[in-house]
Amino acid sequence: MWLLAKKDEKVYVDAEEQIATSNGKQLLDQRNLFKGYANGLSSEDSRPLTLSARIIAIDKWYDFFTVTFRVWDKQNQDEISGSYKLYLE
């Protein structure tokens, strides 16, 4: 299990998330998702830490969407990153 480093009962975290279609069209490119917490986030509020996005309209049918994410600890540069595909039926 990955734990964020605490400093004065706060954690300093940031994240980014991108969503692209199967043909490479970028639908979402969100960076610095926690920029509003420059003074830290209470360690209680950071558990569990989740990212979410909703695709509510598309311009045509795509085979899949690729979601790419990265979450990192600003105090020690530890990070979790990855991607996954959402297939349409």
C-alpha positions in Angstrom: 0.0 0.0 0.0 1.3 3.4 -1.0 1.3 6.0 1.8 1.7 9.8 1.4 4.3 11.4 3.6 2.7 13.5 6.4 4.0 16.8 7.6 2.1 18.4 10.5 -0.8 16.0 9.8 -1.0 17.2 6.2 -0.1 15.7 2.9 1.1 17.5 -0.2 -0.2 15.8 -3.2 -0.9 16.5 -6.9 -2.5 14.7 -9.8 -3.2 14.7 -13.4 -5.6 12.8 -15.7 -6.0 12.6 -19.4 -8.7 10.9 -21.6 -8.2 10.2 -25.3 -10.3 8.4 -27.9 -9.2 5.3 -29.8 -8.1 7.5 -32.7 -6.1 9.8 -30.4 -8.4 12.7 -30.0 -7.8 14.3 -26.6 -11.0 14.7 -24.6 -9.6 15.7 -21.2 -6.2 17.0 -20.1 -6.4 18.0 -16.5 -3.2 18.8 -14.7 -2.5 20.1 -11.2 -5.8 18.8 -9.9 -4.9 19.7 -6.3 -3.5 23.2 -7.0 -6.1 24.6 -4.6 -4.3 22.8 -1.7 -0.9 24.5 -1.8 -1.0 24.6 2.0 -1.6 20.8 2.2 -4.5 18.5 2.5 -5.5 17.0 5.8 -4.2 13.5 6.0 -7.7 12.3 7.0 -9.2 13.9 3.8 -6.6 12.2 1.6 -7.8 8.7 2.4 -8.9 7.3 0.1 -7.7 9.6 -2.7 -9.7 9.1 -5.9 -9.9 10.6 -9.4 -13.0 10.5 -11.5 -14.3 11.9 -14.8 -17.5 11.5 -16.7 -17.8 11.4 -20.5 -21.4 12.7 -21.1 -21.4 13.3 -24.8 -19.3 12.1 -27.8 -19.3 13.3 -31.4 -19.1 9.8 -32.9 -18.7 6.2 -31.8 -15.2 5.2 -30.7 -13.8 1.7 -30.0 -12.5 2.7 -26.6 -11.2 5.6 -24.4 -7.8 5.5 -22.8 -7.6 7.0 -19.4 -4.1 8.0 -18.2 -3.4 9.2 -14.6 -0.6 10.1 -12.3 -0.7 11.0 -8.6 2.4 12.1 -6.8 3.6 13.0 -3.3 5.2 16.5 -3.5 7.3 15.9 -0.4 9.3 12.9 -1.6 8.4 12.5 -5.3 6.8 9.1 -4.9 4.1 8.5 -7.5 1.5 6.1 -8.8 0.7 6.3 -12.5 -1.0 4.1 -15.0 -3.6 3.9 -17.8 -6.6 1.8 -18.7 -9.0 1.4 -21.6 -12.7 1.7 -21.4 -14.3 -0.3 -24.3 -17.7 0.7 -25.6 -20.4 -1.9 -26.4 
